[in-house]
Amino acid sequence: MPVSAWPFSRAAPSWFSPDGRMKGNVAMKAVLLRLACLLMMAGWGVGARAADVAPHRVNVVLDWFLNADHAALLAAQYSGSFARHGLEVHLIAPADPGAAPRMVAAGQADLAVSYQTQLGMLSEQGIPLVRVGTLIDTPLNALIAAGDIHSLADLKGKAIGISLAGADDAVLGTMLSTAGVAMADIHQVNVNFQLEQALMSHSVDAVMGAVRTYELIDLKLKGMRVTAFYPEEHGVPLNDELVFLAARDHIRDPWVRAFMAALEEGTNTLLNHPDDILSHAIADHPELDTPLNRAAWTQTLPRVAKQPALLNTRRYRAFTAFLHAHGVISHEAALETYAVDPFLLTP
C-alpha cells in the first residue's frame, strides 16, 4: 500500500498528553512503528531490484499440438504465476509426438511433457530423464472400437491399431485377457499415431491409445458409432497420463521447484476461472475455438493434477511392476532413478 494511502488519522491520537508530548510508555511503540515503516520501504526496494533480474527461461516441449491437456500451463502463463516465480516459459509443439523426451535428453529443451507409461522403458534404455511433476493425473488412453463391437470379446479376430509398441501391447493384452481373448486372436496394425484416421477409414476395427477426452469426442461429433473401453476398468493399474520429464542433472535446480509451484497456482486459477482462461487461450490460439476443443476443455478439467509436484509412489511402483510382469522391461529400477518430487530433494 502506498504511504499516502495508509489509514492514519490527522487528529492527535489519545496517547499524546495535553501538552503535546508523547506519553512515556508509548514512545517505544512509536519508535518501533517508524522502524517497521522503514523496513517495509526497504523491502519494497529489494523487491524492485529483484524485479529487474532477468527471468529464467524454461523451454517446455509438449507431447502433441496445443490442446486442453495443456490448460494448466496456459493458466499459469496468463495468471502471471510463472512470471511471479521468476520464469519465462515457452511452450513448444513438436513436429513429432515422440520427440519431447529426446529433445530434453539432448539438451535442446528443459522439460518434456510425456507419458508415465513410457518411464520404465526410458529408464531401461539408460536415457537420463526423471519425472519431476504431473500434468494430468488420471489415465486418458482408451481402446476405441467402431461398428458392432460392444464388448472386448467382440474383438476376437479383429484388426487393432496401435502407436506405441511395448506399453500399449501390455495394456491391450491385459484388457483382452479379461474377456478371454489372447493377443494371438487379434491382428495388430501399427498406425503411427494416426489412430483416428485409421478407425474412420476402416483400416482397423479398433485402436489402442486414443484419448478419451479428444479422439473419442471427435469421433462422436463426426457421427461415428463407437464404443470405448478404459484400461483401468479392465485389469490395468492406474497411472498418470502426462508427466514432466527433466534431465537427471537438473532435477535439483531451483527453477524446477519454481516451475512446479507456479503451475500449482496456475491450476488453481484454472479451476476457479475455466471460462476466462479458455477465452484467453482462444484469443491467442484461434484454432482452439471449435466444438471439439470446447468439449475437450470441459472434460479435461477434472483430470488436471492439483498438486503437480506430488509423487504417488505406490502408483508408480505398481505400474513399473506391471510393465515388468508383462516383459516390457527386464527389471524394476529404483523409483528415485526415474521419478521424484522435487520439493523433497536436498539442494
MARMAR-864064 format. One record per residue (C-alpha): residue number from 1; residue in one letter; z, x, y negated. Coordinates in Angstrom, 3 decimals. Layout:
<atoms>
<atom k="NUM" r="a" pz="Z" px="X" py="Y"/>
...
</atoms>
This chain:
<atoms>
<atom k="1" r="m" pz="0.000" px="0.000" py="0.000"/>
<atom k="2" r="p" pz="-0.853" px="1.430" py="-3.487"/>
<atom k="3" r="v" pz="2.159" px="2.381" py="-5.581"/>
<atom k="4" r="s" pz="1.191" px="-0.218" py="-8.211"/>
<atom k="5" r="a" pz="1.450" px="-2.928" py="-5.574"/>
<atom k="6" r="w" pz="4.923" px="-2.096" py="-4.368"/>
<atom k="7" r="p" pz="7.201" px="-5.191" py="-4.789"/>
<atom k="8" r="f" pz="9.710" px="-3.647" py="-7.214"/>
<atom k="9" r="s" pz="11.294" px="-5.902" py="-9.854"/>
<atom k="10" r="r" pz="11.092" px="-4.905" py="-13.536"/>
<atom k="11" r="a" pz="14.669" px="-6.117" py="-14.128"/>
<atom k="12" r="a" pz="17.557" px="-3.644" py="-13.647"/>
<atom k="13" r="p" pz="18.946" px="-4.058" py="-10.120"/>
<atom k="14" r="s" pz="22.590" px="-5.046" py="-9.603"/>
<atom k="15" r="w" pz="23.611" px="-1.592" py="-8.525"/>
<atom k="16" r="f" pz="23.500" px="-0.385" py="-12.180"/>
<atom k="17" r="s" pz="26.704" px="-0.599" py="-14.263"/>
<atom k="18" r="p" pz="26.676" px="-2.392" py="-17.629"/>
<atom k="19" r="d" pz="26.210" px="0.906" py="-19.485"/>
<atom k="20" r="g" pz="23.000" px="1.545" py="-17.575"/>
<atom k="21" r="r" pz="24.377" px="4.308" py="-15.369"/>
<atom k="22" r="m" pz="23.879" px="4.191" py="-11.625"/>
<atom k="23" r="k" pz="26.944" px="3.451" py="-9.566"/>
<atom k="24" r="g" pz="28.109" px="6.463" py="-7.573"/>
<atom k="25" r="n" pz="27.702" px="5.065" py="-4.082"/>
<atom k="26" r="v" pz="24.130" px="4.109" py="-4.850"/>
<atom k="27" r="a" pz="22.995" px="7.377" py="-6.360"/>
<atom k="28" r="m" pz="22.292" px="8.913" py="-2.982"/>
<atom k="29" r="k" pz="20.289" px="5.822" py="-1.976"/>
<atom k="30" r="a" pz="18.073" px="6.291" py="-4.997"/>
<atom k="31" r="v" pz="17.529" px="9.931" py="-4.158"/>
<atom k="32" r="l" pz="16.652" px="9.043" py="-0.586"/>
<atom k="33" r="l" pz="14.289" px="6.305" py="-1.740"/>
<atom k="34" r="r" pz="12.493" px="8.721" py="-4.037"/>
<atom k="35" r="l" pz="12.286" px="11.279" py="-1.233"/>
<atom k="36" r="a" pz="10.829" px="8.630" py="1.070"/>
<atom k="37" r="c" pz="8.185" px="7.793" py="-1.525"/>
<atom k="38" r="l" pz="7.255" px="11.448" py="-1.863"/>
<atom k="39" r="l" pz="6.980" px="11.798" py="1.910"/>
<atom k="40" r="m" pz="4.766" px="8.716" py="2.105"/>
<atom k="41" r="m" pz="2.455" px="10.102" py="-0.553"/>
<atom k="42" r="a" pz="2.400" px="13.446" py="1.235"/>
<atom k="43" r="g" pz="1.440" px="11.597" py="4.397"/>
<atom k="44" r="w" pz="-1.461" px="9.957" py="2.576"/>
<atom k="45" r="g" pz="-2.646" px="13.356" py="1.525"/>
<atom k="46" r="v" pz="-2.577" px="14.610" py="5.099"/>
<atom k="47" r="g" pz="-4.471" px="11.506" py="6.211"/>
<atom k="48" r="a" pz="-7.106" px="12.064" py="3.571"/>
<atom k="49" r="r" pz="-7.579" px="15.655" py="4.692"/>
<atom k="50" r="a" pz="-7.764" px="14.545" py="8.363"/>
<atom k="51" r="a" pz="-10.441" px="12.033" py="7.459"/>
<atom k="52" r="d" pz="-12.540" px="14.896" py="6.111"/>
<atom k="53" r="v" pz="-12.590" px="16.612" py="9.506"/>
<atom k="54" r="a" pz="-15.903" px="16.072" py="11.302"/>
<atom k="55" r="p" pz="-15.576" px="13.637" py="14.225"/>
<atom k="56" r="h" pz="-16.053" px="14.893" py="17.762"/>
<atom k="57" r="r" pz="-19.449" px="13.835" py="19.104"/>
<atom k="58" r="v" pz="-19.453" px="12.252" py="22.566"/>
<atom k="59" r="n" pz="-22.746" px="11.541" py="24.319"/>
<atom k="60" r="v" pz="-22.436" px="8.784" py="26.920"/>
<atom k="61" r="v" pz="-25.312" px="8.267" py="29.367"/>
<atom k="62" r="l" pz="-25.399" px="4.680" py="30.584"/>
<atom k="63" r="d" pz="-26.131" px="3.576" py="34.107"/>
<atom k="64" r="w" pz="-29.050" px="1.376" py="33.009"/>
<atom k="65" r="f" pz="-30.510" px="-0.107" py="29.842"/>
<atom k="66" r="l" pz="-28.004" px="-1.526" py="27.348"/>
<atom k="67" r="n" pz="-26.613" px="-4.836" py="28.600"/>
<atom k="68" r="a" pz="-23.480" px="-6.980" py="28.873"/>
<atom k="69" r="d" pz="-21.779" px="-4.429" py="31.136"/>
<atom k="70" r="h" pz="-21.515" px="-2.188" py="28.082"/>
<atom k="71" r="a" pz="-19.882" px="-4.784" py="25.829"/>
<atom k="72" r="a" pz="-16.575" px="-2.909" py="25.587"/>
<atom k="73" r="l" pz="-18.378" px="0.222" py="24.380"/>
<atom k="74" r="l" pz="-20.128" px="-1.783" py="21.692"/>
<atom k="75" r="a" pz="-16.853" px="-3.417" py="20.666"/>
<atom k="76" r="a" pz="-15.121" px="-0.040" py="20.324"/>
<atom k="77" r="q" pz="-18.028" px="1.079" py="18.170"/>
<atom k="78" r="y" pz="-18.221" px="-1.999" py="15.946"/>
<atom k="79" r="s" pz="-14.462" px="-2.383" py="15.502"/>
<atom k="80" r="g" pz="-14.113" px="1.216" py="14.350"/>
<atom k="81" r="s" pz="-11.906" px="2.201" py="17.296"/>
<atom k="82" r="f" pz="-13.976" px="5.254" py="18.158"/>
<atom k="83" r="a" pz="-14.019" px="6.380" py="14.532"/>
<atom k="84" r="r" pz="-10.256" px="5.891" py="14.152"/>
<atom k="85" r="h" pz="-9.741" px="8.198" py="17.109"/>
<atom k="86" r="g" pz="-11.944" px="10.875" py="15.574"/>
<atom k="87" r="l" pz="-15.014" px="10.255" py="17.729"/>
<atom k="88" r="e" pz="-18.702" px="9.815" py="17.053"/>
<atom k="89" r="v" pz="-20.021" px="8.130" py="20.180"/>
<atom k="90" r="h" pz="-23.701" px="7.963" py="21.097"/>
<atom k="91" r="l" pz="-24.888" px="5.680" py="23.895"/>
<atom k="92" r="i" pz="-27.974" px="6.871" py="25.783"/>
<atom k="93" r="a" pz="-30.015" px="4.643" py="28.095"/>
<atom k="94" r="p" pz="-31.601" px="6.839" py="30.793"/>
<atom k="95" r="a" pz="-35.219" px="6.594" py="31.925"/>
<atom k="96" r="d" pz="-33.958" px="6.998" py="35.498"/>
<atom k="97" r="p" pz="-30.953" px="4.844" py="36.526"/>
<atom k="98" r="g" pz="-29.685" px="7.675" py="38.729"/>
<atom k="99" r="a" pz="-29.887" px="10.332" py="36.019"/>
<atom k="100" r="a" pz="-26.491" px="9.904" py="34.342"/>
<atom k="101" r="p" pz="-24.335" px="11.973" py="36.754"/>
<atom k="102" r="r" pz="-26.933" px="14.737" py="36.926"/>
<atom k="103" r="m" pz="-27.070" px="14.984" py="33.121"/>
<atom k="104" r="v" pz="-23.292" px="15.393" py="32.827"/>
<atom k="105" r="a" pz="-23.195" px="17.908" py="35.676"/>
<atom k="106" r="a" pz="-25.905" px="19.900" py="33.889"/>
<atom k="107" r="g" pz="-24.002" px="19.860" py="30.593"/>
<atom k="108" r="q" pz="-26.582" px="17.626" py="28.896"/>
<atom k="109" r="a" pz="-24.059" px="14.842" py="28.179"/>
<atom k="110" r="d" pz="-20.299" px="14.361" py="28.051"/>
<atom k="111" r="l" pz="-19.755" px="11.168" py="30.031"/>
<atom k="112" r="a" pz="-21.787" px="9.258" py="32.582"/>
<atom k="113" r="v" pz="-21.442" px="5.564" py="33.371"/>
<atom k="114" r="s" pz="-21.821" px="5.496" py="37.136"/>
<atom k="115" r="y" pz="-20.521" px="3.797" py="40.281"/>
<atom k="116" r="q" pz="-17.264" px="4.247" py="42.168"/>
<atom k="117" r="t" pz="-19.236" px="3.726" py="45.379"/>
<atom k="118" r="q" pz="-21.081" px="6.995" py="44.688"/>
<atom k="119" r="l" pz="-17.987" px="9.115" py="44.003"/>
<atom k="120" r="g" pz="-17.368" px="10.167" py="47.591"/>
<atom k="121" r="m" pz="-20.933" px="11.379" py="48.051"/>
<atom k="122" r="l" pz="-20.947" px="13.254" py="44.736"/>
<atom k="123" r="s" pz="-17.705" px="14.965" py="45.733"/>
<atom k="124" r="e" pz="-19.031" px="15.899" py="49.165"/>
<atom k="125" r="q" pz="-22.166" px="17.375" py="47.621"/>
<atom k="126" r="g" pz="-19.989" px="19.665" py="45.508"/>
<atom k="127" r="i" pz="-21.058" px="18.088" py="42.210"/>
<atom k="128" r="p" pz="-18.124" px="18.817" py="39.859"/>
<atom k="129" r="l" pz="-17.700" px="15.349" py="38.369"/>
<atom k="130" r="v" pz="-14.460" px="13.363" py="38.120"/>
<atom k="131" r="r" pz="-13.759" px="9.729" py="37.342"/>
<atom k="132" r="v" pz="-11.739" px="9.580" py="34.089"/>
<atom k="133" r="g" pz="-11.992" px="5.869" py="33.336"/>
<atom k="134" r="t" pz="-13.331" px="2.491" py="34.373"/>
<atom k="135" r="l" pz="-15.671" px="0.166" py="32.507"/>
<atom k="136" r="i" pz="-15.989" px="-2.736" py="34.982"/>
<atom k="137" r="d" pz="-13.114" px="-3.026" py="37.446"/>
<atom k="138" r="t" pz="-14.455" px="-5.605" py="39.913"/>
<atom k="139" r="p" pz="-17.479" px="-5.398" py="42.213"/>
<atom k="140" r="l" pz="-20.728" px="-6.697" py="40.722"/>
<atom k="141" r="n" pz="-23.067" px="-5.939" py="43.609"/>
<atom k="142" r="a" pz="-24.245" px="-8.759" py="45.795"/>
<atom k="143" r="l" pz="-26.550" px="-9.412" py="48.709"/>
<atom k="144" r="i" pz="-29.028" px="-11.990" py="47.415"/>
<atom k="145" r="a" pz="-31.312" px="-13.882" py="49.751"/>
<atom k="146" r="a" pz="-34.197" px="-16.195" py="48.926"/>
<atom k="147" r="g" pz="-35.598" px="-19.308" py="50.537"/>
<atom k="148" r="d" pz="-33.936" px="-20.948" py="53.509"/>
<atom k="149" r="i" pz="-31.382" px="-18.217" py="54.154"/>
<atom k="150" r="h" pz="-27.962" px="-19.792" py="53.749"/>
<atom k="151" r="s" pz="-25.749" px="-17.567" py="55.892"/>
<atom k="152" r="l" pz="-25.554" px="-13.918" py="56.832"/>
<atom k="153" r="a" pz="-26.545" px="-14.868" py="60.368"/>
<atom k="154" r="d" pz="-29.867" px="-16.169" py="58.986"/>
<atom k="155" r="l" pz="-30.781" px="-12.592" py="58.037"/>
<atom k="156" r="k" pz="-31.401" px="-11.554" py="61.637"/>
<atom k="157" r="g" pz="-34.989" px="-10.323" py="61.890"/>
<atom k="158" r="k" pz="-35.466" px="-10.375" py="58.115"/>
<atom k="159" r="a" pz="-36.510" px="-7.641" py="55.640"/>
<atom k="160" r="i" pz="-33.776" px="-6.500" py="53.240"/>
<atom k="161" r="g" pz="-34.483" px="-4.325" py="50.213"/>
<atom k="162" r="i" pz="-32.048" px="-1.552" py="49.208"/>
<atom k="163" r="s" pz="-31.956" px="1.065" py="46.460"/>
<atom k="164" r="l" pz="-29.107" px="3.436" py="47.288"/>
<atom k="165" r="a" pz="-29.021" px="4.728" py="50.838"/>
<atom k="166" r="g" pz="-25.592" px="5.656" py="52.103"/>
<atom k="167" r="a" pz="-23.101" px="3.381" py="50.405"/>
<atom k="168" r="d" pz="-25.484" px="0.413" py="50.463"/>
<atom k="169" r="d" pz="-26.047" px="0.970" py="54.194"/>
<atom k="170" r="a" pz="-22.316" px="0.916" py="54.857"/>
<atom k="171" r="v" pz="-21.775" px="-2.190" py="52.742"/>
<atom k="172" r="l" pz="-24.725" px="-4.052" py="54.225"/>
<atom k="173" r="g" pz="-23.808" px="-3.102" py="57.793"/>
<atom k="174" r="t" pz="-20.228" px="-4.269" py="57.313"/>
<atom k="175" r="m" pz="-21.291" px="-7.585" py="55.809"/>
<atom k="176" r="l" pz="-23.799" px="-8.306" py="58.561"/>
<atom k="177" r="s" pz="-21.314" px="-7.391" py="61.298"/>
<atom k="178" r="t" pz="-19.027" px="-10.223" py="60.192"/>
<atom k="179" r="a" pz="-21.820" px="-12.595" py="61.252"/>
<atom k="180" r="g" pz="-22.673" px="-10.779" py="64.474"/>
<atom k="181" r="v" pz="-25.837" px="-9.172" py="63.074"/>
<atom k="182" r="a" pz="-26.463" px="-5.458" py="63.645"/>
<atom k="183" r="m" pz="-28.401" px="-3.134" py="61.355"/>
<atom k="184" r="a" pz="-30.952" px="-2.807" py="64.152"/>
<atom k="185" r="d" pz="-31.554" px="-6.541" py="63.839"/>
<atom k="186" r="i" pz="-32.946" px="-6.295" py="60.284"/>
<atom k="187" r="h" pz="-35.708" px="-4.310" py="58.568"/>
<atom k="188" r="q" pz="-34.615" px="-2.108" py="55.657"/>
<atom k="189" r="v" pz="-37.058" px="-1.505" py="52.813"/>
<atom k="190" r="n" pz="-36.379" px="0.997" py="50.012"/>
<atom k="191" r="v" pz="-37.412" px="-0.819" py="46.819"/>
<atom k="192" r="n" pz="-36.200" px="1.923" py="44.437"/>
<atom k="193" r="f" pz="-34.169" px="-0.252" py="42.053"/>
<atom k="194" r="q" pz="-36.940" px="-2.882" py="41.844"/>
<atom k="195" r="l" pz="-34.678" px="-5.381" py="43.565"/>
<atom k="196" r="e" pz="-35.524" px="-8.497" py="41.625"/>
<atom k="197" r="q" pz="-39.264" px="-7.820" py="41.659"/>
<atom k="198" r="a" pz="-39.219" px="-7.235" py="45.425"/>
<atom k="199" r="l" pz="-37.499" px="-10.553" py="46.018"/>
<atom k="200" r="m" pz="-39.733" px="-12.521" py="43.635"/>
<atom k="201" r="s" pz="-42.900" px="-11.047" py="45.136"/>
<atom k="202" r="h" pz="-41.659" px="-11.969" py="48.642"/>
<atom k="203" r="s" pz="-41.927" px="-8.342" py="49.731"/>
<atom k="204" r="v" pz="-38.465" px="-8.785" py="51.213"/>
<atom k="205" r="d" pz="-36.294" px="-11.720" py="52.229"/>
<atom k="206" r="a" pz="-33.127" px="-10.396" py="50.619"/>
<atom k="207" r="v" pz="-31.896" px="-7.495" py="48.503"/>
<atom k="208" r="m" pz="-28.685" px="-5.477" py="48.696"/>
<atom k="209" r="g" pz="-27.194" px="-4.143" py="45.467"/>
<atom k="210" r="a" pz="-28.422" px="-6.715" py="42.969"/>
<atom k="211" r="v" pz="-25.948" px="-7.503" py="40.194"/>
<atom k="212" r="r" pz="-24.328" px="-10.917" py="40.343"/>
<atom k="213" r="t" pz="-23.947" px="-11.062" py="36.557"/>
<atom k="214" r="y" pz="-27.567" px="-10.153" py="35.860"/>
<atom k="215" r="e" pz="-30.253" px="-10.404" py="38.559"/>
<atom k="216" r="l" pz="-28.586" px="-13.411" py="40.182"/>
<atom k="217" r="i" pz="-28.563" px="-15.234" py="36.841"/>
<atom k="218" r="d" pz="-32.131" px="-14.201" py="36.069"/>
<atom k="219" r="l" pz="-33.478" px="-15.353" py="39.414"/>
<atom k="220" r="k" pz="-31.887" px="-18.762" py="38.941"/>
<atom k="221" r="l" pz="-33.217" px="-19.031" py="35.379"/>
<atom k="222" r="k" pz="-36.687" px="-18.305" py="36.765"/>
<atom k="223" r="g" pz="-36.346" px="-21.176" py="39.193"/>
<atom k="224" r="m" pz="-35.885" px="-19.238" py="42.412"/>
<atom k="225" r="r" pz="-33.763" px="-20.775" py="45.143"/>
<atom k="226" r="v" pz="-31.330" px="-18.023" py="46.098"/>
<atom k="227" r="t" pz="-28.035" px="-17.572" py="47.908"/>
<atom k="228" r="a" pz="-25.564" px="-14.807" py="47.056"/>
<atom k="229" r="f" pz="-23.134" px="-13.112" py="49.434"/>
<atom k="230" r="y" pz="-20.355" px="-10.979" py="47.968"/>
<atom k="231" r="p" pz="-19.317" px="-7.770" py="49.799"/>
<atom k="232" r="e" pz="-15.591" px="-8.134" py="49.094"/>
<atom k="233" r="e" pz="-15.671" px="-11.522" py="50.843"/>
<atom k="234" r="h" pz="-17.268" px="-10.043" py="53.952"/>
<atom k="235" r="g" pz="-15.175" px="-7.061" py="55.014"/>
<atom k="236" r="v" pz="-15.865" px="-4.519" py="52.268"/>
<atom k="237" r="p" pz="-12.883" px="-3.087" py="50.290"/>
<atom k="238" r="l" pz="-12.638" px="-3.919" py="46.620"/>
<atom k="239" r="n" pz="-13.965" px="-1.284" py="44.244"/>
<atom k="240" r="d" pz="-14.562" px="-0.619" py="40.568"/>
<atom k="241" r="e" pz="-18.198" px="-1.309" py="39.769"/>
<atom k="242" r="l" pz="-18.708" px="1.022" py="36.805"/>
<atom k="243" r="v" pz="-16.724" px="4.163" py="36.026"/>
<atom k="244" r="f" pz="-16.886" px="7.045" py="33.570"/>
<atom k="245" r="l" pz="-17.542" px="10.492" py="35.003"/>
<atom k="246" r="a" pz="-16.767" px="13.732" py="33.185"/>
<atom k="247" r="a" pz="-17.306" px="17.341" py="34.169"/>
<atom k="248" r="r" pz="-14.253" px="18.649" py="36.005"/>
<atom k="249" r="d" pz="-13.811" px="21.453" py="33.444"/>
<atom k="250" r="h" pz="-13.373" px="18.888" py="30.648"/>
<atom k="251" r="i" pz="-11.074" px="16.233" py="32.101"/>
<atom k="252" r="r" pz="-8.096" px="17.627" py="30.162"/>
<atom k="253" r="d" pz="-9.934" px="17.806" py="26.852"/>
<atom k="254" r="p" pz="-8.234" px="15.759" py="24.094"/>
<atom k="255" r="w" pz="-11.429" px="13.834" py="23.364"/>
<atom k="256" r="v" pz="-11.320" px="12.266" py="26.855"/>
<atom k="257" r="r" pz="-7.927" px="10.682" py="26.158"/>
<atom k="258" r="a" pz="-9.054" px="9.710" py="22.655"/>
<atom k="259" r="f" pz="-12.141" px="8.023" py="24.117"/>
<atom k="260" r="m" pz="-10.121" px="6.001" py="26.623"/>
<atom k="261" r="a" pz="-7.539" px="4.967" py="24.022"/>
<atom k="262" r="a" pz="-10.313" px="3.827" py="21.681"/>
<atom k="263" r="l" pz="-12.084" px="1.972" py="24.481"/>
<atom k="264" r="e" pz="-8.882" px="0.117" py="25.366"/>
<atom k="265" r="e" pz="-8.550" px="-1.013" py="21.753"/>
<atom k="266" r="g" pz="-12.212" px="-1.994" py="21.663"/>
<atom k="267" r="t" pz="-11.835" px="-4.011" py="24.856"/>
<atom k="268" r="n" pz="-9.001" px="-5.989" py="23.325"/>
<atom k="269" r="t" pz="-11.174" px="-6.699" py="20.287"/>
<atom k="270" r="l" pz="-13.979" px="-7.817" py="22.597"/>
<atom k="271" r="l" pz="-11.709" px="-10.272" py="24.392"/>
<atom k="272" r="n" pz="-10.388" px="-11.616" py="21.093"/>
<atom k="273" r="h" pz="-13.782" px="-11.892" py="19.381"/>
<atom k="274" r="p" pz="-16.542" px="-12.000" py="22.033"/>
<atom k="275" r="d" pz="-18.955" px="-14.062" py="19.937"/>
<atom k="276" r="d" pz="-18.622" px="-11.780" py="16.921"/>
<atom k="277" r="i" pz="-19.270" px="-8.665" py="18.997"/>
<atom k="278" r="l" pz="-22.285" px="-10.310" py="20.644"/>
<atom k="279" r="s" pz="-23.689" px="-11.327" py="17.249"/>
<atom k="280" r="h" pz="-23.329" px="-7.752" py="16.012"/>
<atom k="281" r="a" pz="-24.942" px="-6.425" py="19.185"/>
<atom k="282" r="i" pz="-27.891" px="-8.796" py="18.809"/>
<atom k="283" r="a" pz="-28.339" px="-7.779" py="15.170"/>
<atom k="284" r="d" pz="-28.574" px="-4.135" py="16.275"/>
<atom k="285" r="h" pz="-30.453" px="-4.819" py="19.505"/>
<atom k="286" r="p" pz="-32.609" px="-7.960" py="19.155"/>
<atom k="287" r="e" pz="-33.777" px="-7.630" py="22.746"/>
<atom k="288" r="l" pz="-30.320" px="-8.868" py="23.800"/>
<atom k="289" r="d" pz="-30.962" px="-12.276" py="22.229"/>
<atom k="290" r="t" pz="-32.115" px="-14.066" py="25.381"/>
<atom k="291" r="p" pz="-30.617" px="-16.829" py="27.541"/>
<atom k="292" r="l" pz="-30.167" px="-14.256" py="30.313"/>
<atom k="293" r="n" pz="-28.191" px="-11.802" py="28.207"/>
<atom k="294" r="r" pz="-26.058" px="-14.527" py="26.634"/>
<atom k="295" r="a" pz="-25.174" px="-15.870" py="30.083"/>
<atom k="296" r="a" pz="-24.537" px="-12.356" py="31.392"/>
<atom k="297" r="w" pz="-22.252" px="-11.630" py="28.417"/>
<atom k="298" r="t" pz="-20.069" px="-14.640" py="29.214"/>
<atom k="299" r="q" pz="-19.878" px="-13.932" py="32.938"/>
<atom k="300" r="t" pz="-19.139" px="-10.225" py="32.475"/>
<atom k="301" r="l" pz="-16.202" px="-10.565" py="30.070"/>
<atom k="302" r="p" pz="-13.551" px="-11.303" py="32.749"/>
<atom k="303" r="r" pz="-14.657" px="-8.205" py="34.661"/>
<atom k="304" r="v" pz="-14.174" px="-5.658" py="31.859"/>
<atom k="305" r="a" pz="-11.367" px="-3.168" py="32.570"/>
<atom k="306" r="k" pz="-8.423" px="-3.969" py="30.287"/>
<atom k="307" r="q" pz="-6.842" px="-0.525" py="30.795"/>
<atom k="308" r="p" pz="-9.853" px="1.742" py="31.286"/>
<atom k="309" r="a" pz="-7.947" px="4.972" py="31.968"/>
<atom k="310" r="l" pz="-5.682" px="3.410" py="34.613"/>
<atom k="311" r="l" pz="-6.471" px="4.605" py="38.135"/>
<atom k="312" r="n" pz="-5.893" px="2.246" py="41.064"/>
<atom k="313" r="t" pz="-5.131" px="4.953" py="43.617"/>
<atom k="314" r="r" pz="-4.785" px="2.545" py="46.549"/>
<atom k="315" r="r" pz="-8.204" px="1.033" py="45.882"/>
<atom k="316" r="y" pz="-9.915" px="4.420" py="45.534"/>
<atom k="317" r="r" pz="-8.367" px="5.815" py="48.704"/>
<atom k="318" r="a" pz="-9.287" px="2.659" py="50.630"/>
<atom k="319" r="f" pz="-12.922" px="2.806" py="49.601"/>
<atom k="320" r="t" pz="-13.172" px="6.509" py="50.400"/>
<atom k="321" r="a" pz="-11.707" px="5.793" py="53.847"/>
<atom k="322" r="f" pz="-14.307" px="3.029" py="54.244"/>
<atom k="323" r="l" pz="-17.165" px="5.446" py="53.477"/>
<atom k="324" r="h" pz="-15.709" px="7.994" py="55.885"/>
<atom k="325" r="a" pz="-15.303" px="5.438" py="58.650"/>
<atom k="326" r="h" pz="-18.970" px="4.473" py="58.299"/>
<atom k="327" r="g" pz="-20.230" px="8.061" py="58.314"/>
<atom k="328" r="v" pz="-21.390" px="8.072" py="54.700"/>
<atom k="329" r="i" pz="-19.151" px="11.083" py="54.002"/>
<atom k="330" r="s" pz="-17.876" px="13.633" py="56.509"/>
<atom k="331" r="h" pz="-14.290" px="13.853" py="55.234"/>
<atom k="332" r="e" pz="-11.878" px="12.251" py="52.789"/>
<atom k="333" r="a" pz="-11.369" px="14.575" py="49.840"/>
<atom k="334" r="a" pz="-8.067" px="14.613" py="47.958"/>
<atom k="335" r="l" pz="-8.092" px="11.860" py="45.349"/>
<atom k="336" r="e" pz="-7.330" px="14.173" py="42.435"/>
<atom k="337" r="t" pz="-10.534" px="16.113" py="43.106"/>
<atom k="338" r="y" pz="-12.740" px="13.155" py="42.220"/>
<atom k="339" r="a" pz="-10.637" px="10.597" py="40.261"/>
<atom k="340" r="v" pz="-7.823" px="10.932" py="37.699"/>
<atom k="341" r="d" pz="-6.004" px="9.075" py="34.959"/>
<atom k="342" r="p" pz="-6.493" px="11.479" py="32.027"/>
<atom k="343" r="f" pz="-3.186" px="10.421" py="30.439"/>
<atom k="344" r="l" pz="-1.278" px="11.657" py="33.481"/>
<atom k="345" r="l" pz="-2.789" px="15.140" py="33.418"/>
<atom k="346" r="t" pz="-0.920" px="18.079" py="31.954"/>
<atom k="347" r="p" pz="-2.853" px="19.540" py="28.987"/>
</atoms>
